[in-house]
Amino acid sequence: ASLYQSGCADGTVEDAEVILEQLHLECKKALGQLADFREFTDITCDSSLVREECLLEHLVAEVLDEFSTPLQARGVQVQIDPLPQMSIYVSLVRVLYRNLLDNAVKHAKNEGFKLHFTAEHDENGNTVLGVFNSGSSIDADEAAKAFDVFRQLENNTTGHGMGLAICKRIVNFHSGRIWVESSGNHFHIKFYLLDPVTECN
């Protein structure tokens, strides 16, 4: 209210309305950060969470359906490798893929970019999953910090810097590992999920 009164006294009503709009946006951003942080802290050793057998192809298809409007509007080329059936915390892995897809859509700069849900095996026999997108990249220094809390890969994008941190916590809850590979004009987040954790670190 004091800012609004100041705007009316020192400038115009239009100036005050601009200030109020800025305050509204900042409040909305703060509420979003709180919601993301709550989601981040809620990923704990909750006894109500149980692993279930899930065909990842079906889960990814559900997440893609949520993003159908922006993907179609940008002419995104979607490719999905044959994805395995795994014993996972289904609700958490859905959030994991949702956040990775949201990250790709936000940071890919060109229209018609390639979006590829990958699956391969490493030398230890682990199934390495991932989300690849063209149209964006990151240098090695930034890649090492990509999963930090409140870390945004670019300052000019929307978001609260929690999405990839939540992804890391979900992967850790599955005793797995997540990392970024990037070169040229592509960005590839890879991860694997292992046996359930027995206690929170």
Summary of the structure (lengths in Angstrom):
residues: 201
radius of gyration: 19.8
end to end distance: 45.1
largest distance: 69.2
contacts: 567
relative contact order: 0.14
helix: 45%
strand: 21%
